[in-house]
Each structure stands twice: as C-alpha cells, then as structure tokens.
Amino acid sequence: MSEKASQTEKGQPNAELQAIQRASEAAAQACQATARNTERILDELRRLERRVTSIERAIDSRRRDKENMRPRKM
C-alpha cells in the first residue's frame, strides 16, 4: 500500500484530505448562502407579483367605473 493510504488507515489524515474537507465545507457554505439568497429573491418576486396584481385590479376597477358613468346609447 502507498504511504498516503497507510496514513489514512492509521487515523492520521494527510494534508490533501484536510484540504478536500475544507473545500467541501466551503462549497457547502456557498450552497447554503445561495439557497438563502434564492429564497429572498423568490419572496421579493412573490411580493412584486402581488403588487402588480393589485395595480391591475385597480386599473380594471377604474376602467369599469368610467364605463358605467358613460351614458348608454339607445
């Protein structure tokens, strides 16, 4: 067996394994941060969608009010 394998078997992680573990932890933290940012963006999009819907309803309501105020042709 190679020296690296025997060091690992003895429970003495070598520098390469430690570097891989640190990189893995950093990647996991980056993924978690990305997930949090994605959730914030989705929340903001939902809020904007509700606002747009509210504005559209107000426009439709005003349009109907104007149409109802016009004298009808007979």
Distance bins in CASP14 RR format, pairs under 12 A and 6 or more apart:
PFRMAT RR
TARGET T0000
AUTHOR 0000-0000-0000
RMODE 2
METHOD distances of the structure
MODEL  1
1 7 0 0 0 0 0 1 0 0 0 0 0
1 8 0 0 0 0 1 0 0 0 0 0 0
1 9 1 0 0 1 0 0 0 0 0 0 0
1 10 0 0 0 0 0 1 0 0 0 0 0
2 8 0 0 0 0 1 0 0 0 0 0 0
2 9 0 0 0 0 0 1 0 0 0 0 0
2 14 0 0 0 0 0 1 0 0 0 0 0
2 16 0 0 0 0 0 1 0 0 0 0 0
3 9 0 0 0 0 0 1 0 0 0 0 0
3 10 0 0 0 0 0 1 0 0 0 0 0
3 12 0 0 0 0 0 1 0 0 0 0 0
3 14 0 0 0 0 1 0 0 0 0 0 0
3 16 0 0 0 0 0 1 0 0 0 0 0
4 10 0 0 0 0 0 1 0 0 0 0 0
4 12 0 0 0 0 0 1 0 0 0 0 0
4 13 0 0 0 0 0 1 0 0 0 0 0
4 14 1 0 1 0 0 0 0 0 0 0 0
4 15 0 0 0 0 0 1 0 0 0 0 0
4 16 1 0 0 1 0 0 0 0 0 0 0
4 17 0 0 0 0 1 0 0 0 0 0 0
5 11 0 0 0 0 0 1 0 0 0 0 0
5 12 0 0 0 0 0 1 0 0 0 0 0
5 13 0 0 0 0 0 1 0 0 0 0 0
5 14 0 0 0 0 1 0 0 0 0 0 0
5 16 0 0 0 0 0 1 0 0 0 0 0
5 17 0 0 0 0 0 1 0 0 0 0 0
6 12 0 0 0 0 1 0 0 0 0 0 0
6 14 0 0 0 0 0 1 0 0 0 0 0
7 13 1 0 0 1 0 0 0 0 0 0 0
7 14 1 0 1 0 0 0 0 0 0 0 0
7 15 0 0 0 0 1 0 0 0 0 0 0
7 16 0 0 0 0 1 0 0 0 0 0 0
7 17 0 0 0 0 1 0 0 0 0 0 0
7 18 0 0 0 0 0 1 0 0 0 0 0
8 14 1 0 0 1 0 0 0 0 0 0 0
8 15 0 0 0 0 0 1 0 0 0 0 0
8 16 0 0 0 0 1 0 0 0 0 0 0
8 17 1 0 0 1 0 0 0 0 0 0 0
8 18 0 0 0 0 0 1 0 0 0 0 0
8 20 0 0 0 0 0 1 0 0 0 0 0
9 17 0 0 0 0 0 1 0 0 0 0 0
11 17 0 0 0 0 1 0 0 0 0 0 0
12 18 0 0 0 0 0 1 0 0 0 0 0
13 19 0 0 0 0 1 0 0 0 0 0 0
13 20 0 0 0 0 1 0 0 0 0 0 0
13 21 1 0 0 1 0 0 0 0 0 0 0
13 22 0 0 0 0 0 1 0 0 0 0 0
14 20 0 0 0 0 1 0 0 0 0 0 0
14 21 0 0 0 0 0 1 0 0 0 0 0
15 21 0 0 0 0 0 1 0 0 0 0 0
15 22 0 0 0 0 0 1 0 0 0 0 0
16 22 0 0 0 0 0 1 0 0 0 0 0
16 23 0 0 0 0 0 1 0 0 0 0 0
17 23 0 0 0 0 0 1 0 0 0 0 0
17 24 0 0 0 0 0 1 0 0 0 0 0
18 24 0 0 0 0 0 1 0 0 0 0 0
18 25 0 0 0 0 0 1 0 0 0 0 0
19 25 0 0 0 0 0 1 0 0 0 0 0
19 26 0 0 0 0 0 1 0 0 0 0 0
20 26 0 0 0 0 0 1 0 0 0 0 0
20 27 0 0 0 0 0 1 0 0 0 0 0
21 27 0 0 0 0 0 1 0 0 0 0 0
21 28 0 0 0 0 0 1 0 0 0 0 0
22 28 0 0 0 0 0 1 0 0 0 0 0
22 29 0 0 0 0 0 1 0 0 0 0 0
23 29 0 0 0 0 0 1 0 0 0 0 0
23 30 0 0 0 0 0 1 0 0 0 0 0
24 30 0 0 0 0 0 1 0 0 0 0 0
24 31 0 0 0 0 0 1 0 0 0 0 0
25 31 0 0 0 0 0 1 0 0 0 0 0
25 32 0 0 0 0 0 1 0 0 0 0 0
26 32 0 0 0 0 0 1 0 0 0 0 0
26 33 0 0 0 0 0 1 0 0 0 0 0
27 33 0 0 0 0 0 1 0 0 0 0 0
27 34 0 0 0 0 0 1 0 0 0 0 0
28 34 0 0 0 0 0 1 0 0 0 0 0
28 35 0 0 0 0 0 1 0 0 0 0 0
29 35 0 0 0 0 0 1 0 0 0 0 0
29 36 0 0 0 0 0 1 0 0 0 0 0
30 36 0 0 0 0 0 1 0 0 0 0 0
30 37 0 0 0 0 0 1 0 0 0 0 0
31 37 0 0 0 0 0 1 0 0 0 0 0
31 38 0 0 0 0 0 1 0 0 0 0 0
32 38 0 0 0 0 0 1 0 0 0 0 0
32 39 0 0 0 0 0 1 0 0 0 0 0
33 39 0 0 0 0 0 1 0 0 0 0 0
33 40 0 0 0 0 0 1 0 0 0 0 0
34 40 0 0 0 0 0 1 0 0 0 0 0
34 41 0 0 0 0 0 1 0 0 0 0 0
35 41 0 0 0 0 0 1 0 0 0 0 0
35 42 0 0 0 0 0 1 0 0 0 0 0
36 42 0 0 0 0 0 1 0 0 0 0 0
36 43 0 0 0 0 0 1 0 0 0 0 0
37 43 0 0 0 0 0 1 0 0 0 0 0
37 44 0 0 0 0 0 1 0 0 0 0 0
38 44 0 0 0 0 0 1 0 0 0 0 0
38 45 0 0 0 0 0 1 0 0 0 0 0
39 45 0 0 0 0 0 1 0 0 0 0 0
39 46 0 0 0 0 0 1 0 0 0 0 0
40 46 0 0 0 0 0 1 0 0 0 0 0
40 47 0 0 0 0 0 1 0 0 0 0 0
41 47 0 0 0 0 0 1 0 0 0 0 0
41 48 0 0 0 0 0 1 0 0 0 0 0
42 48 0 0 0 0 0 1 0 0 0 0 0
42 49 0 0 0 0 0 1 0 0 0 0 0
43 49 0 0 0 0 0 1 0 0 0 0 0
43 50 0 0 0 0 0 1 0 0 0 0 0
44 50 0 0 0 0 0 1 0 0 0 0 0
44 51 0 0 0 0 0 1 0 0 0 0 0
45 51 0 0 0 0 0 1 0 0 0 0 0
45 52 0 0 0 0 0 1 0 0 0 0 0
46 52 0 0 0 0 0 1 0 0 0 0 0
46 53 0 0 0 0 0 1 0 0 0 0 0
47 53 0 0 0 0 0 1 0 0 0 0 0
47 54 0 0 0 0 0 1 0 0 0 0 0
48 54 0 0 0 0 0 1 0 0 0 0 0
48 55 0 0 0 0 0 1 0 0 0 0 0
49 55 0 0 0 0 0 1 0 0 0 0 0
49 56 0 0 0 0 0 1 0 0 0 0 0
50 56 0 0 0 0 0 1 0 0 0 0 0
50 57 0 0 0 0 0 1 0 0 0 0 0
51 57 0 0 0 0 0 1 0 0 0 0 0
51 58 0 0 0 0 0 1 0 0 0 0 0
52 58 0 0 0 0 0 1 0 0 0 0 0
52 59 0 0 0 0 0 1 0 0 0 0 0
53 59 0 0 0 0 0 1 0 0 0 0 0
53 60 0 0 0 0 0 1 0 0 0 0 0
54 60 0 0 0 0 0 1 0 0 0 0 0
54 61 0 0 0 0 0 1 0 0 0 0 0
55 61 0 0 0 0 0 1 0 0 0 0 0
55 62 0 0 0 0 0 1 0 0 0 0 0
56 62 0 0 0 0 0 1 0 0 0 0 0
56 63 0 0 0 0 0 1 0 0 0 0 0
57 63 0 0 0 0 0 1 0 0 0 0 0
57 64 0 0 0 0 0 1 0 0 0 0 0
58 64 0 0 0 0 0 1 0 0 0 0 0
58 65 0 0 0 0 0 1 0 0 0 0 0
59 65 0 0 0 0 0 1 0 0 0 0 0
59 66 0 0 0 0 0 1 0 0 0 0 0
60 66 0 0 0 0 0 1 0 0 0 0 0
60 67 0 0 0 0 0 1 0 0 0 0 0
61 67 0 0 0 0 0 1 0 0 0 0 0
61 68 0 0 0 0 0 1 0 0 0 0 0
62 68 0 0 0 0 0 1 0 0 0 0 0
62 69 0 0 0 0 0 1 0 0 0 0 0
63 69 0 0 0 0 0 1 0 0 0 0 0
63 70 0 0 0 0 0 1 0 0 0 0 0
64 70 0 0 0 0 0 1 0 0 0 0 0
END
